[in-house]
Amino acid sequence: MSSQPVQSSTNTARSRHSAMVIAQTSMDAKLHAEFEESGSSFDYSSSVRETNVDQIPKSNKVTTAYLHQIQKGKAIQPFGCLLALDEKTFTVIAYSENAPEMLTMVSHAVPTVGDHPILGIGSEIRTIFTAPSAAALQKALGFGEVSLLNPILVHCKTSGKPFYAIIHRVTGSLIIDFEPVKPHEVPMTAAGALQSYKLAAKAINRLQSLPSGSIERLCDTMVHEVFELTGYDRVMIYKFHEDDHGEVFTEITKPGLEPYVGLHYPATDIPQAARFLFMKNKVRMICDCRANHVQVVQDGKLPADLTLCGSTLRAPHSCHLQYMENMNSIASLVMSVVVNEGDEEGSDPAPEKRKRLWGLVVCHHTTPRFVPFPLRYACEFLAQVFAIHVNKEFELESQMVEKNILRTQTLLCDMLLRDAPLGIISQNPNVMDLVKCDGAALLFKGKKYRLGMTPTDFQIQDIVSWLDEYHRDSTGLSTDSMYDAGFPGALALGDAVCGMAAVKITDKDWLFWFRSHTASEIRWGGAKHEQGDKDDGRKMHPRISFKAFLEVVKTRSLPWKDYEMDAIHSLQLILRNAFKELGDKDSEAMAIHMKLSDLQIDGIQELEAVTSEMVRLIETASVPILAIDVDGLVNGWNTKIAELTGLTVDEAIGRHFLDLVEDSSADVVNQMLKMALQGNEERNVQFELKSHGEMSEAGPISLVVNACASRDVKENVVGVCFIAQDITAQKSMMDKFTRIEGDYRAIVQNPNPLIPPIFGTDEFGWCSEWNAAMTKLTGWSRDDVMNKMLLGEVFGMNRALCRLKNQESYVNLGVGVNNAVTGQDNEKIPFGFFSRNRKYVECLLCVSKKLDAEGAVTGVFCFLQLASQELQQALHVQRLSEQTAMKRLRVLSYIRREIRNPLSGIIFSRKMLEGTDLGDDQKNLMRTSMHCQRQLNMILDDTDLDHIIEGYLDLEMVEYKLHEVLIASISQVMLKSNGKGIMIVDNLAPNLSTETLYGDSLRLQQILAAFLLVSVTFTPSGGQLAIAASLTKDPIGESVQLARLEFRITHSGGGVPQDLLNEMFGEAVDASDDGISLFISRKLVKLMNGDVQYLREAGRSTFIISLELAISNNSKPSP
């Protein structure tokens, strides 16, 4: 069933999708079996329509046979041949039937000596190929990541014909696909990806030059570039939707072909097993769907059939071939577009995000077509670059959606404050603006309020009755098919209402969103589609798939996305609170607005503190910092930039910044200023400033700059701040290095500290240089990396020496190296990797081509530029002011939503009890409860722990009795101590209860409770805990004295672990919950001019907490 409770959970969504994939695979198997049995009489459209996924068993013989046939297929396409070798002996254990003819056939043009070799089970590869080719294969077969070397050019011994050998490893064996090099091709003599990447350089540059913000423009560009690169008649972007059905998102065709853009296909058109293979093998070519397949002969002694899933030659299945021929597509080339799930969170950069198949780049041709492997490899890399840009568009889109939802939620909350709950229906915007829908309805106090396309009042009542009967225990329901969810009146709703999201506000009040059927959202941009069109007997065709799809979805809406359900669920919680608190609406609104006012005051104070810190940093920073106003005039110039340029602060202030910039950098700076004044802050931009006075002889100053837009209180941009890093010395060294025509090695191995980390490759991608700075940075020596593939072995994803964070980093490195090899200029790109000791290194990467004496490119050199500590500190302070306001607003929003109800319950219960006839003991308990509740309120207001840690927190100065604080603190550990049978002994001096203290009682209460809790935790069951306090006084005035207070919390047992004490003193990198509590508590003690010690003795240990407070001379005995 396609319904679900109203909740948002990534794991739940993933589980639902996994279950759908399993069911869909069974459906794929059933359709495939029906096709095999019925042949030409197979009716695809009716089979799809009549098959209900829910009725198919998840595991049966049909499914098992289907998956086995896909995984263990024994046939290949005839455009090449295949050998399988034993991993240990390198002898043949399987071969395609055409391999003897293709690899050992004698050519009359090539003279031979002796008999030509015989190829069969047990043959050795050295007998089939020339000596250099056999040696190259032998070397490659012993290589760890053998696929990095593909393709390997080999020549047959008998015929001399060239072939590309494409190798991959399977369990216990090596599969080699041999594809002939066509006569018109210029053979690629070098192995590895780097040579193939050159072919896609133009297309990659075109993609990377596109502005972000339009997935349609990105896809249009991709199909045009692939169309030009490959020469196919039709190129399409095929996109998968959340329910796994597909859509031709964009396409380009040669004239005269029927367009498919806008077509939607059922999920069965591309089976789940095929999608799994597309995740593993990113490019798939079918040369001729009419060609006869070639069988693979395997050694009968093998324990199991070989799997050919990774073979480039793997034969397609008959069902797919029939589909291709029916649509007059004789040849095809398909590239996978694999993107991030986008739902993994966490601060650890090590794990890579989960992947999913977003779609395919599909190429069709009306005649047989063969694309050489190097070009296919280039297409694979191009698809990876495309996928990265798709990811970025998703991130941008999700940010926009999130902002719109948050803005709409805020507006709806404001409406609730003025007119709850009808404001969300009667005003603008309304609930229909929260998520995409065709209608919405509110059932409130028995009355129905409807917007847009909705069921009738009677039908809404029927839906509520159905929900009450069948979903009584749920707080709501979301479904993309009321029919599949089991609503009896679904068909009577018609096409207008197929999907619904409903949430229960109270037992009798509901809020609904409705969606029409999916087909209403679809616009086919292809040929005219009439209901009566016939498919002239061809049962498997895009038009028939489209008809089948429309049949499948005619009772189904677009599915509800997780972020939409998050928004709906959030509004549900807000409405529940609003309904409960209608009686206190005015006071609640006032409280919220007061809290917002306090927040704004706090925010202004924080921004003032940040501003003061920024001014101090700018004046004293050891990195260049300068500021420009909206007219381009300098209004900030720190000591460091004055020292570098020779231009004093007085001389710089008021001058136009472009006058101080080298002419060669004027355009770059001008563009950077324009972007920053529009609010777009560029990073890592390099330009040069003129030098003045005594510094002019040294030449221009080279800087790498980050721009930060300066804003006023209304968020208007009023200027730009540039935070820079001086790279003049490094640039001078790098320029000499890249221009030199002599010995590169002498410079690479020079120990001069000005030389940055450098590594390099030869023209084929093998690591050829690795200087001492790289060894120090990475932990890997020169011997460790030399003669390894830079892409894959040195820097890569899994077994590489320097592991990259994600696939995007790997692709970006490949693009940079590729651009340099092809002679293009590279900008600095952000780069990061994990060193040998698992430390993550962030830097800028600059790739330069290496030239020989004749100017030919012989490889690349890569320079890493590391940010200085001063620059990192400056960037941190720069970001601080930007994050402050948003951080506090998010914290406030969270507190309002999640904590208000339980706190209200505590306060209400206490007030109710206060109104009853209580004895003295009960009143004391109520007073203790009040102190604990006030402590909870205070902790909830601790929205910035940095203020406590850094000593900026303002302590309250109120009058209080010490014994009340102690009682409230001890009460917080009584449940735990009673559970462990621990006796708490009060050894306080009698006179302390009579003292009136001045200070922050709640913070003292928090401190004592934290240390008491940890002490109870590490006291053995049945043990003892004693708390003692002593007080000494020093007069500081006529009525006030300084009190030096010392608490001793002594507990039996082995004591608190040393690791936890290290966390308390801030000496541990990762702190536990207890460690954070003790660390914060000790910081609070320090704010009270005190400190904490821990004393270990035989059989017992003691926390000694000393602090200073003010004490009144007019202390009176407590009541």
C-alpha positions, 0 to 999 in steps of 0.5 A, spaced: 500 500 500 502 506 498 500 510 504 504 511 510 503 515 517 505 522 517 512 522 519 519 524 517 525 519 517 530 518 512 531 510 514 523 509 513 523 512 506 529 508 505 526 502 507 520 503 503 524 504 497 527 497 498 521 494 499 518 497 493 525 495 489 524 488 491 517 488 489 518 491 483 524 486 481 519 480 482 514 484 477 520 485 472 521 477 473 514 476 471 514 480 465 520 477 462 518 470 463 511 472 460 515 475 454 520 469 453 513 464 453 509 468 449 514 471 444 511 475 438 504 475 442 506 478 448 502 484 450 506 489 454 501 494 455 496 489 458 501 485 462 503 492 466 496 494 467 494 487 470 500 486 474 499 488 481 506 489 485 503 488 492 500 481 489 507 478 487 511 474 492 517 477 494 521 471 492 519 465 488 523 461 482 521 465 477 525 471 480 531 467 482 531 464 475 531 471 472 536 474 477 541 468 475 540 469 468 542 476 468 548 475 473 550 469 470 549 470 462 553 466 458 553 470 451 556 476 449 556 481 443 560 479 437 563 486 436 569 483 440 571 477 444 572 475 451 577 471 455 577 469 462 584 467 466 585 464 472 587 469 477 594 465 479 596 461 473 593 466 468 591 460 464 585 461 460 579 458 463 573 461 459 573 464 452 568 466 447 567 462 441 569 467 436 576 468 440 580 463 436 578 466 430 579 474 432 585 473 436 589 467 432 587 468 425 593 468 420 593 474 416 596 474 409 599 481 410 603 478 416 608 473 415 609 467 420 614 463 423 611 456 425 604 454 426 599 459 429 597 458 436 591 454 438 586 458 443 582 453 448 581 452 455 588 452 459 592 456 453 597 461 456 596 468 453 603 469 452 602 464 446 597 469 443 600 476 443 606 479 441 612 479 446 611 486 448 603 485 448 604 479 453 609 483 457 604 489 458 598 484 459 602 480 464 604 486 468 597 489 468 594 482 471 598 483 477 596 490 478 592 491 484 587 496 481 587 493 474 581 497 471 585 503 472 590 501 466 584 500 461 585 500 455 591 496 454 593 496 447 595 489 445 597 486 438 596 479 436 602 474 434 599 471 428 595 477 425 599 483 428 592 486 429 591 491 434 586 490 440 584 494 446 584 489 452 579 491 458 580 488 464 576 487 470 577 482 476 571 477 479 572 472 484 578 468 483 579 470 475 580 476 471 575 477 465 579 480 459 574 484 453 578 484 447 575 490 442 578 491 435 582 497 434 578 500 427 583 501 421 581 509 421 582 510 429 589 512 431 591 507 437 591 510 444 598 507 446 598 509 453 594 506 458 589 509 463 584 514 464 588 520 463 589 519 456 581 518 455 579 524 459 582 528 453 577 526 449 571 530 453 575 536 455 571 541 451 564 538 453 567 538 461 569 545 460 562 547 457 559 544 463 563 547 468 562 554 465 554 554 466 551 558 471 548 554 476 540 555 478 537 551 472 537 543 471 533 544 465 539 548 462 544 543 465 541 537 461 540 541 455 547 542 455 549 535 456 545 532 451 548 537 446 555 535 448 554 528 448 550 528 441 556 532 438 561 528 442 558 521 440 555 522 433 548 518 435 542 520 432 538 521 438 541 523 445 536 523 451 536 525 459 532 519 462 530 521 469 527 517 474 522 519 479 521 517 486 516 511 485 521 509 480 517 511 473 522 514 468 521 521 464 525 523 458 527 530 461 530 533 455 533 530 448 536 532 441 535 528 435 537 528 428 532 531 423 526 527 421 526 522 428 519 522 432 521 526 439 520 523 445 521 529 450 516 529 455 514 521 455 513 518 461 515 510 462 512 505 467 518 503 472 518 496 468 521 499 462 528 499 466 528 493 470 531 494 477 536 489 476 538 493 470 539 499 474 543 495 479 548 494 473 548 501 471 550 503 478 556 498 477 558 499 470 557 506 468 557 506 461 553 500 456 554 500 449 549 495 444 552 496 437 547 492 433 540 489 436 539 484 430 546 481 431 547 474 433 550 473 440 556 469 441 556 464 446 562 463 452 565 456 453 567 455 460 572 450 463 567 444 466 571 444 472 569 451 474 565 450 481 560 455 478 559 459 472 562 466 471 559 472 472 559 477 466 556 483 469 562 487 469 564 485 461 563 491 456 561 485 451 555 482 455 549 481 451 543 484 452 536 480 454 531 479 448 526 483 451 530 489 451 532 487 444 525 487 441 524 494 445 530 497 441 528 494 434 520 496 435 522 503 436 527 503 430 533 504 435 539 499 432 544 501 437 545 505 443 550 507 448 547 509 455 551 513 461 549 512 468 548 519 472 549 517 479 548 522 485 548 523 492 542 521 496 543 528 500 540 525 507 547 523 510 548 528 516 554 528 521 561 532 522 565 526 520 568 527 513 570 520 512 564 516 510 561 518 503 554 519 502 549 513 499 548 513 492 542 513 487 541 512 480 538 519 478 537 517 471 541 515 464 544 519 458 541 515 453 544 515 446 540 511 440 542 510 433 538 508 427 543 503 424 549 499 427 554 503 431 560 502 434 564 507 439 571 505 441 573 504 448 577 510 449 571 515 447 566 511 452 571 512 458 571 519 456 563 519 456 563 516 463 568 521 466 563 526 462 557 523 466 561 523 473 562 531 472 555 532 469 552 528 476 556 533 480 553 539 477 546 535 478 548 534 485 549 542 486 543 543 483 539 539 488 542 542 493 541 549 491 533 547 489 533 544 496 535 550 500 530 554 496 525 549 498 527 549 505 527 557 505 520 557 502 517 552 507 521 556 513 518 563 510 511 560 509 511 557 516 513 563 519 507 567 516 502 561 518 505 562 525 504 570 525 497 568 522 495 564 528 497 569 533 492 574 530 487 569 527 488 562 530 486 557 526 482 560 521 488 564 519 491 559 515 485 558 510 482 565 510 489 569 509 494 569 504 499 565 504 495 559 506 496 552 507 496 551 500 503 555 499 506 550 504 507 544 499 505 543 492 497 541 492 491 542 488 487 543 494 486 543 502 481 543 507 480 544 514 475 541 519 474 545 525 469 545 530 465 541 526 465 546 520 469 545 513 473 550 510 475 548 503 481 551 498 482 549 491 480 542 488 477 538 494 472 533 495 465 535 497 463 536 504 460 529 505 466 526 502 470 529 507 466 527 512 467 520 509 474 520 509 474 522 516 470 517 518 474 512 515 481 515 518 477 514 525 475 507 523 482 504 520 487 509 522 485 510 529 492 510 532 495 514 527 496 522 528 495 522 520 496 519 513 499 520 507 498 517 500 499 518 493 493 513 492 486 513 496 484 507 492 490 503 494 490 506 501 483 502 501 478 508 502 472 505 499 469 512 496 476 513 492 473 512 485 467 516 486 472 522 488 474 522 480 481 524 477 481 531 481 483 527 488 488 521 488 493 523 493 492 526 500 496 528 506 491 528 512 494 530 520 489 530 526 490 536 530 485 534 535 480 528 536 475 532 532 479 537 528 483 535 521 487 538 516 488 536 509 492 537 503 489 533 496 493 532 489 490 530 483 492 524 479 499 524 476 497 524 469 494 531 469 502 533 471 504 530 465 505 534 458 508 530 452 512 534 448 512 529 442 508 527 437 500 528 437 497 523 442 490 520 441 486 515 445 485 511 439 492 511 436 494 504 434 501 501 435 501 497 428 502 491 432 509 493 435 507 491 442 513 494 446 514 501 444 515 508 447 508 510 445 505 504 448 509 504 454 507 511 455 499 509 454 501 503 459 504 508 464 498 513 464 493 507 465 498 505 471 498 512 474 490 514 473 489 513 480 495 515 483 498 522 484 505 525 485 508 522 491 509 526 498 516 528 499 520 527 505 521 534 506 514 536 504 511 531 510 516 535 515 513 541 513 506 538 514 508 535 521 511 541 523 505 545 522 501 540 525 505 541 532 504 548 531 497 548 530 496 543 536 499 548 541 495 553 538 489 549 539 491 548 546 492 555 548 487 559 544 485 561 551 492 564 553 493 567 546 494 574 548 499 573 553 502 567 549 503 572 543 506 577 548 511 572 551 513 570 544 514 577 542 518 579 548 522 573 547 524 576 540 525 583 543 530 580 548 533 576 542 534 582 538 537 585 544 542 579 545 543 579 538 545 586 537 550 586 544 553 580 540 554 583 534 557 589 538 562 584 541 563 581 534 564 588 531 569 590 537 573 583 536 573 584 528 576 591 529 582 589 534 583 583 529 584 587 523 588 592 526 593 587 529 592 581 524 598 578 521 594 577 514 593 583 509 586 585 511 583 591 507 576 594 506 572 598 500 566 602 500 560 602 495 564 607 491 570 603 490 574 607 495 579 604 501 576 605 508 580 600 511 587 598 511 591 594 516 598 594 518 600 588 514 597 590 508 601 597 509 607 593 510 607 589 504 605 594 499 609 600 502 603 604 502 601 607 509 594 607 512 593 615 511 596 614 504 591 608 502 584 611 505 580 614 500 583 612 494 580 608 489 582 601 490 582 600 482 588 605 482 592 600 487 591 594 483 596 592 477 593 593 470 593 585 469 588 584 475 584 590 474 578 586 470 578 580 476 578 585 482 572 589 478 568 583 477 570 581 484 567 588 487 561 587 483 559 580 485 561 582 493 556 588 492 551 584 490 552 579 496 555 574 492 562 573 496 567 569 492 573 565 495 580 564 493 581 569 488 588 571 486 590 578 484 596 583 484 597 590 488 602 595 486 608 596 491 610 603 493 616 607 496 622 602 498 617 596 496 616 598 489 623 595 487 620 588 489 615 588 484 607 587 485 604 583 491 600 577 489 594 575 494 589 570 494 583 573 497 576 572 500 571 577 499 566 578 505 560 583 504 559 588 509 552 589 511 548 594 515 542 593 520 537 592 514 542 587 511 544 592 505 551 591 502 555 597 504 562 595 502 566 589 502 572 586 506 578 583 503 581 578 507 588 575 504 594 571 504 600 573 501 603 568 496 608 573 493 614 569 494 611 562 493 608 565 486 615 567 484 618 560 486 612 557 482 613 562 476 620 560 475 619 553 476 613 552 471 618 556 466 624 553 467 627 549 461 632 545 465 632 540 471 625 540 474 628 535 479 633 540 482 627 544 484 622 539 486 628 536 491 630 543 493 629 543 501 627 551 501 621 552 505 618 557 500 617 551 495 610 549 497 608 541 496 609 539 489 607 532 486 607 531 478 605 525 473 608 524 466 603 524 460 600 518 462 598 519 469 603 515 473 606 519 479 613 522 477 614 527 482 613 528 490 617 533 494 619 533 501 614 538 503 609 533 500 612 527 504 611 531 510 604 533 509 601 526 507 606 522 511 607 518 504 614 518 502 617 518 495 618 511 494 611 509 496 608 513 491 613 513 485 610 509 479 603 509 481 597 511 478 596 518 480 588 518 479 586 512 483 592 509 487 595 515 490 589 520 490 582 516 490 576 513 494 577 506 497 584 503 497 588 509 495 594 512 499 591 519 500 583 518 500 579 523 498 572 525 501 568 524 496 567 522 488 566 530 487 573 531 489 576 525 485 573 528 479 575 535 480 582 532 480 581 529 474 579 535 471 584 539 473 590 534 471 586 533 464 586 541 463 593 541 464 595 535 459 591 538 454 594 545 455 589 549 458 590 554 464 587 552 470 584 556 476 586 554 483 581 549 486 579 547 493 582 540 494 582 536 500 584 529 502 586 524 508 593 523 510 597 517 512 595 519 519 588 520 517 588 527 518 584 531 513 588 536 509 584 542 506 588 546 501 588 549 494 590 545 488 594 549 482 595 544 476 601 546 471 603 543 465 610 540 464 614 542 458 620 539 455 625 543 451 621 543 445 615 546 448 611 539 448 607 537 454 610 531 458 606 531 464 603 536 469 606 539 476 601 540 482 602 545 487 598 545 494 597 551 497 595 551 505 592 556 508 596 559 514 593 559 521 592 567 521 588 566 515 584 561 518 582 565 524 580 571 520 575 567 516 573 564 523 571 571 525 568 573 519 563 567 519 562 569 526 558 575 525 554 572 519 552 566 523 550 569 530 543 571 528 541 565 524 543 561 529 539 564 535 533 564 531 533 557 530 535 555 537 529 559 539 524 556 534 526 549 536 525 551 544 518 554 542 516 548 539 519 542 543 520 545 550 514 549 551 509 544 553 513 540 558 515 546 561 508 549 561 506 542 565 511 543 570 509 550 572 501 549 571 502 543 576 506 547 581 501 553 581 495 548 582 499 545 588 500 552 591 493 554 591 492 548 596 492 547 603 500 545 604 504 544 610 511 546 611 514 540 609 510 541 602 511 548 601 519 547 602 518 541 597 514 546 592 520 551 593 525 546 591 521 544 585 521 552 583 528 552 584 529 546 579 524 549 574 528 556 574 534 552 573 531 548 567 529 555 564 536 558 565 539 552 561 534 552 556 536 560 555 544 557 554 544 558 546 551 560 546 556 555 550 562 559 547 560 565 552 561 560 558 567 557 555 570 564 553 568 567 559 563 572 556 557 570 560 554 575 565 552 572 572 546 575 575 547 578 582 541 576 586 540 575 594 539 568 596 540 563 601 545 557 600 541 552 604 536 553 599 541 552 593 544 546 596 537 542 597 535 544 590 542 541 588 541 535 592 534 533 590 536 532 583 541 526 584 536 523 589 532 518 585 539 516 582 542 515 589 536 512 592 536 507 586 543 505 588 542 505 595 547 511 596 547 515 603 548 522 602 551 525 608 550 533 610 556 535 613 555 543 612 557 548 618 551 550 621 552 557 620 552 557 613 544 556 613 543 563 616 548 567 611 545 571 605 549 571 599 549 575 593 551 572 586 548 567 581 544 562 585 542 558 579 549 557 576 551 555 583 545 550 583 547 548 576 555 547 578 553 543 585 548 538 581 553 537 576 558 535 580 554 531 585 551 527 579 558 525 577 560 523 584 553 519 585 555 515 578 562 513 580 560 511 587 559 504 588 552 501 590 551 501 598 557 507 598 557 513 601 557 521 599 558 527 603 558 534 602 561 539 606 562 547 605 566 552 609 566 559 609 571 565 610 570 572 610 573 579 608 570 585 608 570 590 602 565 595 605 560 597 610 555 592 608 558 587 604 563 582 605 567 577 600 566 570 601 571 565 600 566 558 599 569 551 599 565 545 597 568 538 598 564 533 595 567 526 597 565 519 595 567 512 596 570 507 591 575 508 586 573 515 584 572 518 577 576 515 571 582 520 569 579 520 562 573 524 564 577 528 569 581 530 562 575 532 559 573 536 565 580 540 564 579 541 557 585 536 555 580 531 551 579 532 543 572 528 544 568 529 550 562 525 553 556 528 555 558 527 563 565 530 560 561 536 557 557 537 563 563 538 568 567 542 563 562 547 562 561 547 570 568 548 571 568 554 566 562 557 571 566 556 577 572 560 573 567 565 572 566 566 579 573 567 581 574 559 583 577 553 580 576 545 581 580 540 584 580 532 584 583 529 590 584 521 590 585 518 597 585 511 599 578 508 598 575 515 597 575 521 592 573 528 593 571 534 588 574 541 591 570 547 589 572 553 591 569 560 589 568 567 591 561 570 592 559 577 596 555 576 603 551 581 606 553 583 613 545 583 615 544 576 614 538 573 618 536 566 620 532 563 615 525 562 616 
